[in-house]
Amino acid sequence: MTRALVLGGAGFVGAAACKELMRRGVETIAAGRKERPYGTFTSYVAFDRTDEDQLARALEQTQPDVLLDLACYQPQQIEAVARSFKGARYLFISTGVYPDLHGKPAREEDFKPLEGEPPESLEYREGKRWCETLLTRQGDFPWTVIRPPAIFGPADHTLRIAAYIERVADGGPVLVPSETYEWQAGIAWVKDVGFASALACDLRKPTTHQAYNVAFEGKSLHDLIEGIARALGVPARIHPIPFNQMPDGASPYGPDPRRGAGYVIDKSRRELGFEPSALEDALAETLAWYRVARPSHPGYANRGKELEIAGRG
């Protein structure tokens, strides 16, 4: 039986990945900094992965065949893992690491490793880019990368999906960038990311030194808002305006015209067997959470300004 240690296994994506791994018969151990969180449903170990000695002890204790890493975005942590992990596969969950593609859908080969040495302090996206860069420098180290864009689902701590739900629900106009709202959007369902992660942990699949996009296919911001409106049983009042006139927080998924138009997932479909779920299923589960939790995205505080802009348009 394959054994997997999941760093960040009690988190948003980690919980989805652990459930799918266990469903596939993988012995699954979740890991995090805190003592066993309430509701954790797998075996669990607590340690601080930023302390290399603690990481090495945890790996020695658990002896995983697969190390699934959802928590890393600092490049020095990649180097520590490469020194300590002796198993068959290290699966790194990345993000949108692609350069500006100006409306071109992102393919895995569009990522280009960075040059030089990483800065000491990095924000999330740039940190992920450096982590991937350092993986390419690790020689025979058995890495595989999963690249999701913006991930939504129940209990999404970013609340970006809530930003759209609450605007549709209040019945007012929803501002979107006129240049890009019909582009394929860079979004993925948390269950799909967990599913793809489990597929990539299958040691029968030859995925070493490969990266895989995981996302919805052919779904635009327009489709997302229309889907939310159908699920809520209300009209979708989409109001396109130029991107440079969008108030902060009005459309957390953009899309920024400088970025790519979603992801191409042909490689994941062909080599992993990944197929995205129906958007309607993802929205149904997410809306069930929203109706109970009633979260609000911070950008909704500017709703009055948005209505004013829409009224002038």
N, C-alpha and C positions, 0 to 999 in steps of 0.2 A: 504493500500500500504506500502511495506517495504521501509524504508529510510536508505541509506548508506552514511556514511562519509568516503571519501577515502583520507588518508594521503599520499601525494605524487601523487595526482590524475592528476597533469598536466605533470608528468614525462613520461619516456619511456614506462614502463609497466603500469603506472597509467592511461594514456590516453586510452590504449587498454582495461583495465578493466572497466573504466567509460563508454566507448562506449557499451560494452557488457551488463553492468548492465542496462543502459538506454534502450537498445534494448529489454530487458526482462521486462520492465515496472517498474524498481526500481527507486524511487526518489533518484537521485544521486547528492551528493555535493562533489566537489573536494576541497582539502585543501593543502596549502603549506606555506612556509615562506614569499614568495614575494607577492606583490600585484598582482591582477589578471593578469596572463600572457596573452600575445597576442595570440589569437586563442583558448583560453579555451572555451569549448562548453557546460559546465555544470554550475550550481550554484557553487560559489566559496567563500571560506573564507580563510583569511590570518592570520596566527598566528605562533608563535615559539613554537613548541611542546616540546622543551627542557626546557621551562618555565612551570612548572606544573600548575601554576595559569592560564596561558593563555590556556593550554590544557583543564582544567576543565571548563573554561568559554565557550570555543568553543563547548564542548560536551553539556553543559547546553543550549546553544543557538540553537544548531542543533537537539538535541534529536534523535540521530541515533539509529535504531534497530541493525544495523551492522556497525562495525568499521573495515574497510579494511586498513591495515597498510603495505605500501610498503616502508616506509622510515626509519624504525627502525633497528638499529644494535647495539645499546648500551643498556646493560641490565637494567640500572637505568630507562630507558624510559618504559620498560615493567612494572616495579613496579609502575610507575606513572599512566600508563594506567589502571592497575588493581585497583588502588585506585579510579579512576575517572569515568571509563566507567560503566554504569548501564544497557546497552542494552542487546540484546539477543545473539549476537555472535561477538567475536573479531577474525578477520581473519588475521593471521600474514604470510607475504610472506617471506620465508626463502631462503636458497640457498643450496649448496652442503656441508652439515654439517657432512657428513659421515667420519668415520675414514678410514685409508688406508685399502683397500679391495683386493689389488693385483689381479685385473682382475675379481673379482666376481661382478656381477651386484648388485647395491644397492637396498635393500628393506627398507621400512619405519622402520622396527624394528631394522635395523642395527645402527640407531642412538642411542647413549647412553648418557644420561644426565651427565654433568660434576659434579665433587665433589668440595666442598669448596665454596669460595666466589669469584666472578669475579674480575679481575684486574681493575684498574681505567681507563686504556686506552687500547682499543682493535682495531685490524684491522677488516676489514669487515667480513671475513668468521668466524673468531674466535668469533667476536661479535655476529653473528647470532647463533652460537652454544650456547653461554651463554644466549642469549635471549630465545631460546627454552628450555634450562635448567631451567630458572627461571619461565617460563610458567608452567612447570610440578610441581612447588612448590606453585602454586597459589590456591590450593584447588578447590573450585567450580567455579572458574572464567571460563566463557564459551569460551575457545580458540579453534581455529582450525588452522592448519598449512598447507600451500602449499609450496612444495620444488621443485623449478626448478633448473636445472644446469645452464650452460652458456646460456644466452638468446640472440638471434639475431633478427634483423629486421631493417626496415628503421629508420635512426637516432639513431642507437645504439651508445651511447657515448663512449663505450670501443673500438670501431672500430676493434674488433677481427675478425668479419666476413670479413671486408675489407681487412685484412691481406691475406686471402686466395684468394679473388677475384682479387686483384691487381697482385698477383703472377701468377695466371692462365692467366690473361689477358696479362701479358708481354711476355708470350710464353716460359718462361724458366722453369727449373725443380722446382718442389715444394717439399721441404724437409719435410718428415714425419718420425715419430719414427717407425723403423722397427718392434719393439716388439708389438706395440699396434695400428697401424693405421687401422687394420681390426677389432678391438674391436668395440662394440657399443659405440658410442660417447655420452658424456654428453652434449647435446645441446637441446634447445627448441626454438620455434618461439614465438615472443612476443604476437601475437594474441592468440596462444594456452594458454599462461599463463593468459592472460586476460579472456579468455573463462573459464578456470578452476577456476579462482578466482570468477567469477560470479556464477558458479555452486555451489561453496562452500558457497556462501552468501545466497543460497536458504534455508530459515529457515524450510522448510518441510523436508530437509535432516538431519538426526541425525548424525552430524559430530563432536560434542563436544568432545574435548580431543583426536582428531585424526589428523594424518599427512598424506599428500598425495603427492606422486611423480608426477611431470608433465614434460614430455619430449617426444622427438621423440622415437619411438621404432624400434630397429633393424637397425639403420642407423649409419654407421661408418664414420670416417674421410675420408676414401677412397670414400665412397658414396657421402659425401658432396662435395669433390673436383671434382669428376666425374659429379655431378649435376651442379656445377658452370660451368664447361667446356661445357657441353651440352647446357646450356642456353646461353653461349657466342658464341657458334659455333666454338670452338677451341679444339684442343686435350688437354687432361690432362696429363702432364708429371710428374707423381708422382715418387719421388726419395727417397726410404726408406734408412735411416741411423740409427745407434744406438741412443737411446734417449740421452745418455750422451754426444753425439757429436753434438747435435742440438744447433745451435747458438741461443742466446736470441732473442725472438720475432718471430722466424721463424714459429712456430706452436702454436699460443696462446691457442688452445683447447687441447694441449698435443697430446694424453693422456700420462700422467706420468704412468709408469708401477706400481707404488705403489698405484695408485688410483683405483677406481672401474671401471668396464666396463659398463657405462651407468646406467640407472635406470630401475627397474621393475615397470610398471604402472598398474598392474592388480587391485590393490586396488582402484585406481582412476577411472578406467574403471567400476568396479563393483559398487562402492558406490556413485560416483559423476556423472557417465554417461559421463566421459571424453573420447574423442577419438582424438588422434593427427591428425593434418592436413597432407596433402601430402607435402613432402619435396619440390617438384617442385613448389608448390604454394608459399611456404615461400621464396624460392630463386627468383622466378619471381618478387615478390614485392620488395624484398631487392635489387635486381639488378637494378630495375627501379630507386630506390633512389640513388644507387651508380653511375649510369650513369649521373645523374644530379649533385650530390654533389661532386663527385670525392674525397672522403676522403682518407687519407693514414694513415695506422697504423704506430706508431713510429718504430716498429721493421723492417719496410721495408728499413730503412736507412742502414741496414746491408746486403742488397741484394747482394752486390758484394762479400761478404764473403761466402754467401750461394752458389753462382754460382761457386766460387772457390772450395768449398768442393765437390759439385756435379761433377765438372770436374775431380777431383781426384778419384771419386768413380767408 
